[in-house]
Amino acid sequence: MASASVAQVHAARTSDGRDVVVKVQRPGIHDRLASDLRILMRAAYTLDRRWRKGRMINLIAVIDDLAGTLEEELNFRNEARSMERYEANLRSFGSNEQIRVPEVLWELTSDRVLTMERIRGCRIDDVAGIRRIGADPAAVLKVHARSFLESALEHGFFHGDMHAGNIMVDE
């Protein structure tokens, strides 16, 4: 279904017939990222020693922070917990009945594999598709923008990978 630098996403069916989406981490990605981070850190140390403005930017801390963030993102259990937290936040406040977050199938989820409910629909940037299912594209956008702003401003927790491939519009 999709491919990115860290993982691939596949459609699948569970043994009990449930349609799911499975995000599978690329083999060896930890080692490749660790190697890239070592190169970045060497460059940061070099710039820190040789460039006065480099010390002001504090590239060493930036790369250190990036390494921590990447380590968290490489554990798909963290992503699964974030999905559930996002869902809980949406249900606790406001009017978000029109927003759904896929259910995580914990028994089929690990550090390197995330399995979730498959929600069928059209991408949020498919205006013709949104109209075909009988929805108003402007109203759909308003609902999603409102939920994003609520998440960020009210809960301080928001969808960090919001692009058209991750937001579907269903009937």
N, C-alpha and C positions, 0 to 999 in steps of 0.2 A: 504493500500500500504506500509506503514511504521509506525514504532512506536519508540518513543524516550522518554526520561525522562520528557520532557515538553509538548509534543504534539503527536497526531496521525495524519497521513495523509491518506486521503480517496479519491478514484476516485468518481466522481459524474457527473450528467448531469443537466444543468440549465433548467428552464421551457421552454426556447426557443430552447432546444436541443443541446446546446454547451457542449462539454466535458471539464471538469475542474478537478482540484485537489484542495481539501479543507484541510487545516491544522487547526486542532481543538485543542485548549489548554486543557490540562487535568484539570478536576474540582479540585479545592482546591490547585492547584500548588503554588499559591501565599503564602498561609499559610504554606505549607510544606517547601518552600524555606526560608521563614522568620524564621521559627523555626530552620532550619539548620544553617542559618546565625547567629542567636543568640548564638548557641552552639559554632560556630567557633569564634565569637567575644569574648566570655568568655574565650576560650582557648588562644586566642591571648593576652588578658589582663593578664592572668595568666603567660604566657611565658614572656611577656614584664616586669613583676614585678620580676620574679624569675630567669631569664636567661639573662645574659649580652648580649649575641649574639642575643637574641630575640629582644632586643631594636635596634640593628644594622640592623636587617632584616626589622623592622617596620611592623610586621604582622598586626597590627591594621589598618594601611593604606591600606595594601593589601586586607584585608577582606572588608574594606569600599569601595574600588574600585570595588571589585567583586560584592558587593551589588548593586552599581549603574549600573554596566553593566548588571546584571541579570534583574533589573527593566526595563531597556531599551529593552532587548530581550523579555520580557514577554508582550510587547505591539506589536502585530503583524502589526499594522499600520507602525511602524518604519521599520520593515522588508520589507513591501510593498514599502515604500518610497526608501529604499536602493536598491531594485530590479530595480526601475525606474531610480535611479541615475546611477547604474551600466550600465544599457542599454544605457542611454544618453552618458556616458563616452565612451562606445564602439563605438557609432556612431560618436562621435566628433573627433576622432583621429585614424589614422592607417587604417589598412585594416581588418575589422572584419565582413565582410558580412556573414561569415560562422558561426558566433556565434549568438544565439538567447537567449533572456531572456523571460520567460513566462510573458504574459500581466496580470496585476493585474485587477481583477474585483472589483472595489472599492465599487460598490453598494452591494456587497456580502462579504465585508471585514470589520472587526471590531478589537477592541483591542485583542480579544481572538480567532478570526477566520480569516484566510487568504485564499482567493479564487483566483485562478490563472488559466490561460490557461493551458490545458494539452498538453504537447508535447510528442508524442509517439516516441519511439526509443529504442535503446539498451543502456545499461550502458557503460560508457567509458572503463570499465575494461573487457568487453565482446569482446575479440579480434575476435572470430569466428563470432559473431553477426555483428560486424563492417564490416568484410569481406563479409558477406552475403548480406549486403545492398549496396555492391559495393564500399566501401571506403577503403582507405589505412590506417591501424592503426597508422603507424608512422606519416603520414601526419596529421591525426586527432589530435594526441598528440602534434605535433608541433604547430598547430593552437591554441589549448587550452593553451599550455604553453606560447606562445607569448602573447595571450590576458591577461593572468594572470599577466605576468611581466609588460605589458603595464599599466594595471590597478593599480598595486602596485607602479611602479616607475614613471609613468607619471602623474597619477591622485591622487596617495596617497590614493586610495580607492579600496578595492579588495574583492573578494568573500571570506567570512570568514568561510564558511562551505563547503569547496571543498572536497567532497568525491564522490565515484562512484555512490552512490544513488542519488546524486544531479546533476550529469552531464550526459546528455543523448546525444547519437549520432543518428541523423535521416538522412533520405535520402536527 
